[in-house]
Amino acid sequence: MTAVNRISAPDAKARVDAGQSLLVCIYDDDKFNSQAHLEGAIPMSEFLKIKPDLSKDTDIIFY
């Protein structure tokens, strides 16, 4: 089972900005676009499309 770790918002931003992590919003597209969008994030619908092609070592941050 994969470990789940909590990280701070500044740490998450630094990881995404450095290209070390993928930032994924758990909300649907409507809420993502209107209320929950963070810079560098993708909506869950986009994540589900690319998930099969991601390396098992990909660091993913969900919010």
C-alpha positions as CSV (number, residue, x, y, z in Angstrom):
1,M,0.0,0.0,0.0
2,T,1.2,3.5,-0.8
3,A,2.0,5.9,2.0
4,V,-0.1,9.0,2.3
5,N,1.7,12.0,3.6
6,R,0.4,15.5,4.4
7,I,2.5,18.4,3.3
8,S,2.2,22.2,3.6
9,A,0.9,24.4,0.9
10,P,4.3,26.1,0.4
11,D,6.0,22.7,0.1
12,A,3.4,21.5,-2.4
13,K,3.9,24.7,-4.5
14,A,7.7,24.3,-4.5
15,R,7.4,20.7,-5.6
16,V,5.0,21.5,-8.4
17,D,7.0,24.5,-9.5
18,A,10.2,22.4,-9.6
19,G,8.4,19.7,-11.7
20,Q,8.8,17.1,-9.0
21,S,5.1,16.6,-8.3
22,L,1.8,16.6,-10.1
23,L,-1.0,18.7,-8.5
24,V,-4.5,17.2,-8.9
25,C,-7.8,18.8,-7.8
26,I,-10.3,16.2,-6.6
27,Y,-13.3,18.3,-7.7
28,D,-15.2,18.0,-10.9
29,D,-14.4,20.4,-13.8
30,D,-17.1,23.0,-12.9
31,K,-16.0,23.5,-9.3
32,F,-12.3,23.3,-10.4
33,N,-12.8,26.0,-12.9
34,S,-14.9,28.3,-10.7
35,Q,-13.6,27.8,-7.2
36,A,-10.8,25.4,-6.6
37,H,-8.2,26.0,-9.3
38,L,-4.7,26.4,-8.0
39,E,-1.8,27.4,-10.3
40,G,-0.2,24.4,-11.9
41,A,-3.1,22.0,-11.0
42,I,-5.1,19.8,-13.2
43,P,-8.7,18.6,-12.6
44,M,-9.5,15.0,-11.7
45,S,-10.9,14.4,-15.1
46,E,-7.6,15.2,-16.7
47,F,-5.7,13.1,-14.2
48,L,-7.9,10.1,-15.0
49,K,-7.0,10.5,-18.7
50,I,-3.3,10.5,-18.1
51,K,-3.2,8.1,-15.2
52,P,-2.5,5.0,-17.3
53,D,0.6,6.6,-18.8
54,L,2.1,7.9,-15.5
55,S,5.1,6.2,-13.9
56,K,4.3,4.4,-10.7
57,D,7.0,6.6,-9.2
58,T,5.1,9.8,-10.0
59,D,4.7,12.0,-6.9
60,I,1.0,13.1,-6.9
61,I,-0.4,15.8,-4.6
62,F,-4.2,15.7,-4.3
63,Y,-6.2,18.6,-2.9
